[in-house]
């Protein structure tokens, strides 16, 4: 299949470096094998079934999703799907129960209300749905805060028709400091997790699955005692935040947004046609909303909806109007969610295209041509 030239693609456009993508997948696969961990990547980052299939081929045991739409899309390629988000509401539950029967569905739950709704939907659909009791180990967003509450919910899940108690999960999303500084925070997560695991074991509810992890903490996941599964999402692509925290090197970042310089009228600045609707407006402690892939000293210092302003104060480079650049966003997940498609590139050539089919709330999926 022929593909358009990179120069002919209208900007802004999301690019994925095929060689870096593959290296990132293999690096993650080697890590989990070496440390005896299951790998269930979170597909909210890429939202592309073809990329989920690549992760499964690399050694992932299943996939994680955040929405019914993602579950529908990923269910086409994955036989094991975890919804890491309590489904509340008849419509969401109906869509989950309509997944193909071959898909082993499990769901994160932190309340009796969510558990009851899930059980009723599962019985009505004639399904058996796995349950992971979600724990709060410091994120303070969702999850039961005490071992006693975890035991109560796990016992109810284990004794409810239509459900199968599988274990527990948590998300250490509050750990977002550089990799070298994460030791104390990871030790505290490990300590708190231990109190939950001890209580569950004492109650005869020892979890088979202890699922956690994140991209910032990925390479230190083995330090969390008792955890046997990780769910990193950003790992295939990485982003500026990942590089800042030390989860990857700049030469491992596989995702960028191709943009065109549209103005150099203001001295010391260049304006590109990628704004908040392509890059997303998330900040980092180091400032800016992104940096150029080939010139990381050039930062996107301001954004409007359709314009990105490049700070040229730390470089001798002076772009011309019409010149194209690649921008690494601070947070890749939200940038991908703004795209209709991702272009796979290798050595400056387009080698494939993927539709971002997991976006939005649609109820059907369609496959796109891959590389």
C-alpha positions in Angstrom: 0.0 0.0 0.0 1.3 3.4 -0.9 1.4 6.2 1.6 1.6 10.0 1.2 4.9 11.7 1.6 5.6 13.4 4.9 5.8 16.8 3.2 2.3 16.4 1.8 0.5 15.7 5.2 -1.5 18.7 6.3 -0.4 20.0 9.7 -0.8 19.7 12.6 -0.4 16.0 12.4 0.5 13.3 15.0 3.5 11.2 14.1 4.8 8.0 15.6 8.4 6.9 15.0 8.1 3.2 14.2 11.6 2.2 15.2 11.4 3.9 18.6 7.9 2.5 19.1 9.1 -1.1 18.6 12.2 -0.6 20.8 9.9 0.8 23.6 7.6 -2.2 23.4 10.5 -4.6 23.5 12.2 -2.8 26.4 9.0 -3.0 28.5 8.6 -6.7 27.6 12.1 -7.5 28.7 11.6 -5.6 32.0 8.4 -7.5 33.0 9.9 -10.8 32.1 13.0 -10.2 34.1 11.0 -9.2 37.2 8.2 -11.8 36.9 5.4 -9.2 36.4 2.3 -9.4 34.2 2.0 -6.5 31.8 -1.5 -5.2 31.1 -0.8 -1.9 29.3 -3.3 0.9 29.5 -4.6 1.7 26.0 -6.0 5.1 26.9 -2.7 6.5 25.6 -2.9 5.4 22.0 -6.6 4.3 21.7 -5.6 2.2 18.6 -6.5 -1.5 18.4 -3.6 -2.2 16.1 -1.2 -0.9 18.7 -2.9 -2.9 21.4 -2.3 -6.0 19.2 1.4 -5.0 18.9 1.6 -4.9 22.7 -0.1 -8.3 23.1 2.3 -9.7 20.5 5.2 -8.3 22.5 4.1 -10.2 25.6 1.2 -8.3 27.3 -1.3 -10.5 29.0 -4.3 -8.3 28.4 -5.2 -4.6 28.1 -6.5 -1.9 30.4 -9.2 0.6 29.3 -10.9 3.6 30.8 -14.2 3.8 28.9 -16.8 1.5 27.3 -15.7 2.9 23.9 -12.1 1.7 24.5 -13.4 -1.6 25.7 -15.4 -2.1 22.5 -12.5 -1.2 20.3 -9.9 -3.2 22.2 -12.2 -6.2 22.6 -11.7 -6.7 18.8 -8.0 -7.7 19.4 -7.7 -8.6 23.1 -9.3 -11.5 24.9 -8.7 -10.0 28.4 -9.9 -6.5 29.1 -9.7 -4.6 32.4 -11.9 -1.5 32.8 -9.9 0.5 35.4 -12.9 2.8 36.1 -16.1 1.9 38.0 -18.9 1.8 35.4 -21.9 3.6 36.9 -25.0 3.9 34.8 -27.2 1.6 32.8 -25.9 2.6 29.4 -22.2 2.0 30.3 -23.0 -1.3 31.9 -25.1 -2.5 28.9 -22.3 -1.7 26.5 -19.8 -3.6 28.6 -22.1 -6.6 28.8 -22.5 -6.5 25.0 -18.7 -7.2 24.5 -18.1 -10.5 22.7 -18.4 -13.5 24.9 -14.8 -14.5 24.2 -13.6 -11.4 26.0 -12.8 -11.9 29.7 -14.0 -8.7 31.3 -12.8 -7.5 34.7 -13.7 -4.2 36.4 -12.3 -2.0 39.1 -14.8 -1.3 41.9 -14.5 0.7 45.1 -18.2 0.9 46.3 -21.0 -1.5 47.1 -23.3 0.6 44.8 -21.0 0.0 41.8 -20.6 -3.6 42.7 -24.4 -4.1 42.9 -25.0 -2.5 39.5 -22.2 -4.6 37.9 -23.6 -7.8 39.4 -27.1 -7.1 38.2 -25.9 -6.3 34.7 -23.7 -9.4 34.6 -26.5 -11.7 35.7 -28.9 -10.2 33.1 -26.4 -10.8 30.3 -25.5 -14.2 31.5 -21.8 -13.2 32.0 -19.4 -13.7 34.8 -17.4 -10.5 35.3 -14.1 -10.3 37.2 -13.7 -7.7 40.0 -10.6 -6.0 41.3 -11.2 -4.0 44.5 -9.5 -0.6 44.0 -7.3 0.7 46.8 -6.2 4.2 47.7 -2.5 4.1 48.4 -1.9 7.8 48.4 -3.4 9.1 45.1 -6.6 10.2 46.9 -8.8 10.0 43.9 -10.6 6.7 44.0 -10.2 3.5 46.0 -11.1 2.3 49.4 -8.9 3.9 52.1 -8.7 1.1 54.7 -8.0 -2.6 54.7 -11.3 -3.3 56.5 -13.3 -1.7 53.7 -11.3 -3.7 51.1 -12.1 -7.0 53.0 -15.8 -6.1 53.1 -16.0 -5.3 49.4 -13.8 -8.3 48.4 -16.0 -10.6 50.5 -19.2 -9.3 48.8 -17.7 -9.6 45.4 -16.6 -13.2 46.1 -20.1 -14.1 47.3 -22.2 -12.4 44.6 -23.6 -14.3 41.6 -22.3 -13.0 38.3 -19.1 -11.8 39.8 -15.7 -13.3 40.4 -13.3 -11.8 42.9 -9.9 -11.7 41.2 -7.8 -9.3 43.4 -7.0 -5.7 43.9 -5.6 -2.7 42.0 -4.3 0.7 42.7 -2.7 3.6 40.8 0.4 5.4 42.2 -0.3 8.5 40.1 0.8 10.8 42.9 4.4 9.7 42.3 5.5 12.1 39.6 8.9 13.1 40.7 12.1 12.2 38.9 13.0 8.5 38.9 16.0 8.8 41.2 13.8 10.5 43.9 11.0 8.0 44.0 12.5 5.6 46.6 10.7 6.9 49.7 7.4 7.3 48.0 7.5 3.8 46.5 8.5 2.4 49.9 5.4 4.0 51.4 3.2 2.6 48.7 4.7 -0.8 49.3 4.1 -0.5 53.1 0.5 0.6 52.7 -0.1 -2.2 50.1 1.2 -4.7 52.6 -1.4 -3.8 55.2 -4.2 -4.4 52.7 -2.7 -7.7 51.5 -2.2 -9.0 55.0 -5.8 -8.2 55.9 -7.2 -9.9 52.8 -5.1 -12.9 53.3 -6.2 -13.2 57.0 -9.8 -13.1 55.8 -9.3 -15.9 53.3 -9.4 -13.4 50.4 -5.8 -13.5 49.2 -5.8 -11.6 45.8 -4.6 -13.5 42.8 -4.0 -10.2 41.0 -2.3 -7.2 42.6 -2.3 -4.7 39.8 -0.6 -1.3 39.9 2.1 0.7 38.3 2.4 3.7 36.1 4.8 5.0 33.4 6.7 7.4 35.8 7.4 4.5 38.2 7.7 1.8 35.5 11.3 0.9 35.8 11.1 0.7 39.6 7.9 -1.4 39.7 9.7 -4.4 41.1 10.3 -2.5 44.3 6.6 -2.6 45.3 6.4 -5.7 47.3 3.4 -7.9 46.5 2.5 -6.3 43.2 2.4 -8.8 40.3 0.9 -6.8 37.4 1.6 -3.3 36.0 -0.6 -1.1 33.7 1.7 1.6 32.2 0.1 3.5 29.4 2.5 6.1 28.0 5.4 3.6 27.6 5.0 3.0 23.8 5.2 6.7 23.0 6.6 8.5 26.0 6.4 12.3 26.1 8.2 15.4 27.6 7.0 14.6 31.1 8.4 11.1 30.8 11.7 12.4 29.8 11.8 15.0 32.5 11.0 12.3 35.2 13.7 10.0 33.7 11.3 7.3 32.6 12.9 7.6 29.1 15.6 9.3 27.3 14.8 12.0 24.8 15.9 9.7 22.0 13.2 7.2 23.1 10.3 9.5 22.6 8.3 8.1 19.7 5.4 10.6 19.5 5.5 14.1 18.2 3.1 16.6 16.5 4.3 17.8 13.1 3.6 21.5 12.8 4.4 24.4 10.4 5.9 27.7 11.2 3.3 30.3 10.3 4.8 33.5 11.7 8.2 34.9 12.8 6.9 38.5 13.0 7.6 38.9 16.7 11.4 39.0 17.5 12.7 36.0 19.5 9.6 33.9 18.7 8.2 31.7 16.1 4.5 30.7 15.8 3.4 27.2 14.7 0.0 26.0 13.6 -0.2 23.5 16.6 -2.0 25.0 19.6 -4.0 23.6 22.5 -6.2 21.7 20.1 -3.3 19.6 19.0 -0.8 19.6 21.9 -3.1 20.1 24.9 -2.5 22.7 27.6 -0.7 20.8 30.4 2.3 22.3 32.2 5.4 20.9 33.8 7.6 22.3 36.6 10.2 23.1 34.0 7.8 25.3 32.1 6.2 25.3 28.7 3.8 23.0 26.9 6.2 21.0 24.8 9.6 21.1 23.1 10.9 20.5 19.7 12.0 16.9 19.1 15.2 17.8 17.3 15.8 21.0 19.3 14.7 20.3 22.9 16.0 23.7 24.0 13.2 25.3 22.0 10.1 25.2 24.2 6.5 26.0 23.3 6.2 28.7 25.9 2.5 29.7 25.2 -0.5 28.3 23.5 -3.8 29.5 22.1 -6.3 27.2 20.4 -4.6 27.1 17.0 -1.2 28.7 17.7 1.9 27.6 19.5 4.5 30.1 20.4 8.1 28.9 20.3 10.7 30.6 22.6 13.9 31.2 20.6 15.8 32.9 23.4 18.0 29.9 24.0 18.9 29.0 20.5 20.7 30.6 17.5 18.2 28.8 15.2 15.9 31.1 13.3 13.2 29.2 11.4 11.6 30.5 8.3 7.8 30.7 7.6 6.8 27.4 6.0 9.5 25.3 7.8 8.2 22.2 9.6 9.0 21.1 13.1 8.1 18.2 15.4 6.8 19.0 18.8 6.9 16.6 21.8 3.9 17.5 24.0 4.1 17.4 27.8 1.4 14.8 28.0 0.9 12.4 25.1 -2.4 10.9 26.2 -4.4 14.1 25.9 -2.6 15.0 22.6 -3.6 11.7 21.0 -7.2 12.2 22.2 -7.3 15.3 20.0 -6.2 13.4 16.9 -8.2 11.6 14.3 -5.3 9.6 13.1 -1.7 8.8 13.8 0.9 8.6 11.0 3.7 6.0 11.4 7.0 7.2 10.1 10.4 5.7 9.7 13.5 7.6 8.5 11.4 10.5 7.4 9.1 8.4 5.4 5.4 7.6 6.1 5.0 3.9 6.4 1.5 3.6 7.8 -1.6 5.2 9.4 -3.8 4.3 12.3 -7.3 5.7 13.0 -7.7 6.7 16.7 -10.8 4.6 17.0 -11.0 4.6 20.8 -11.8 8.2 21.1 -15.2 9.6 22.1 -18.3 7.6 23.0 -19.2 5.8 19.8 -20.6 2.3 19.8 -18.8 0.7 16.9 -15.2 0.3 15.8 -13.5 0.2 12.5 -10.1 -0.9 11.6 -7.5 1.1 9.7 -4.6 0.2 7.6 -1.4 -0.3 9.6 2.2 -0.1 8.6 
